């Protein structure tokens, strides 16, 4: 029974031992210990983005979804450029250039196109002014402005006599400087004047409010130029176009020109190649041209060395792999570094060609010529349509009257009113401050009577608190000036124009008609411009032999590098790491990780720039100062209302910027000192950036505005514009709409990248297992059971012997002792005999042993 208990205990020990083998300690949590600043977050997301870009390139090398996407990924440029680049055909280039030469020949000589092209430019300008100019007012705006104009016509004089009287009563007390306190009559007069003044101070704020509210009801008239100015300017531009010289719109030798373009469709493919070549020649000049993931890499091309540094950085190790080395990920991504050396040759070996000045100039000419050839189908018909479109009709009498009456209005009256409005906005504040000072004035009067001295009384009278009552420009004077400005505007409006809505609707009709005409003739206009520009360029007689020779060299480079790349791609198919590559392809097909992480990294980089410096704040402050300067320009200035609209747009941008800054400061506080491995787990870290306001600030737009000669001429005499220009130079674009559209669903894509990493770790673990790794648990089970059985068997045998010995009778024990003694005696006799007869030793020993065994 005890034996079975031991065996049962041994069997129970097996699962406990196996459980101990399979249990491991939880890995320690990685703590980075650095604050979650925006720059740090951008760096972390940027590292993930670069890894995803590397995996994207690798996936395209393994199983391409498009022929040249891998190369485009390495070069960080659009695939369409690479497609055209790698399709370069030297023979085709020769044929195209020769075809152009034959087509143009001497047939373009003597054909005059400049006047026609100038007329087209003028038409496109007036079209832009009328159709895409400052917004034409809505019906609701027109209705409201009509009401405001009527109010001006019916407005009666606003009485300010009561206000003037109150000011004089306060002024009388302030100027009361001599009192004989021994004379009761003078004391009584002193008390009477101050009593009236104190009462006037009490009444003053209410009277100011009453008068200013009556006057400020006419403030809406200041929007007059904003409402009707766009109409007036459209009419002016339209008239300017009509008054141009009556250019001859006929093209001489039109039949000859038509013949040149009879086979234009043959050059369509070549034109696309030329366009791509032109783009490539500009890559060294415009760093952002064609880049597909700008900002993530410090330079323009995909920097593989930076990616290598990422794979060894603690930041990526801690957040992706619990602080452990990323050996498996580096093993998987290793092919992109080797193949990258080949792909880099596509650019490095071609770069000298693209930077060649003559090549660039000739490529540009050929691109223009080929584009022109490809876009022309039926020139004669197109010329007829465009010529008809360029002949605009005279403007209607209704609109002509509108412009005439508008020009008669004294717009400087609006400026005068606008300037006084700023002063009106200060009147309430000052008036209520006077009311607050009443207790102080009462105490000064009482002290003068008590001490019989006017020293403190005079000191109070001279203080800033009552300054406006002592000078020659009290509030009543300001309000009187405002009232006169209202009268002037009312007078000019009443005598000149009624501004009915029908006139505005007439301009809307012109804009609508012009837009429709342009849409109907857009293709014809494109063809005519292309044909005339082709003639103009071909008349220069450019020789493109240099372009042709360089194209041949470029073709040889492409062929050589393409063969090397194809060889390396084939090797990937037979690689022992093929199981890893399946996971790479799976990730690329199912998710768009790179675009979302690139967007997230760049957004946090922008936020970091906003938080760390105040250059944007300085820019907007300079804009406010310039805005005020522009508002002071006379209303008669034709550009004033356009500049006002422009500055209002800047004010809108400023409001968005301030709201954005407020939001990102909240996030900064929220993320500060949070470990990176915690932040990367937040679902909304990147996704909720979609909701942030986008200022849509484009530096180039404001550089162009600040560079307007007309603006410089009208704002001279101060530093407002110069300071604004300096502020522009210190900032960069703040328009991240392209990034924001990519951030939704980022979390799911990021989790996919993390799952991919876990998958390759699991694949590596499986592929590196030996026979022992696969079967060690079963071997350990069988061994443990065998050892347990042997031990139990030995324990069972020992226990059986012990039990048998314990259960023997006294007679059996006595016989056993007797037998043992006999055996010992026989053995001793045998030994003695062997000593006397060595020859019989072996035989007798054998016999003795047999006898002993028999007796046993």
Secondary structure, 3 states (H helix, E strand, C coil): CHHHHHHHHHHHHHHHHHHHHHCCCCCCCCCCCCCCCHHHHHHHHHHHHHHHHHHHHHHHHHCCCCCCHHHHHHHCECHHHHHHHHCCCHHHHHHHHHHHHHHHCCCCCCCCCHHHHHHHHHHHHHHHHHHCCCCCCCHHHHHHHHHHHHHHHHCCCCCCHHHHHHHHHHHHHHCCCCCCCCCHHHHHHHHHHHHHHHHHHHHHHHHHHHHHHHHHCCHHHHHHHHHHHHHHHHHHHHHHHHCCCCCCCCCCCHHHHHHHCCCHHHHHHHHHHHHHHHHHHCCCCCCCCCECCCCCCCCCCCCHHHHHHHHHCHHHHHHHHCCCCCHHHHHHHHHHHHHHHHHHHHHHCCHHHHCCHHHHHHHHHHHHHHHHHHCCCCHHHHHHHHHHHHCCCCCCHHHHHHHHHHHHCCCHHHHHHHHHHHHHHHHHHHHHHHHHCHHHHHHHHHHHHHHCCCHHHHHHHCCHHHHHHHCCCCHHHHHHHHHHHHHHHHHHHHHHCCCCHHHHHHHHHHHHHHHHHHHHHHHHHHHHHHHHHHHHHHCCCCCCHHHHHHHHHHHHHHHHHHHHHHHHHHHHHCCCCHHHHHHHHHHHHHCCHHHHHHHHHHHHHHHHHHHHCCHHHHHHHHHHHHHHHHHCCCCCCCCHHHHHHHHHHHHHHHHHHHHHHHHHHHHHHHHCCCCHHHHCCCCHHHHHHHHCCCCCECHHHHHHHHCCHHHHHHCCCCCHHHHHHHHHHCCCCECCHHHHHHHCCHHHHHHHHHHHHHHHHHHHHHHCCCHHHHHHHHHHHHHHHHHHHHHHHHHHHHHHHHHHHHCCCHHHHHHHHHHHHHHHHHHHHHHHHHHHCHHHHHHHHHHHHHHHHHHC
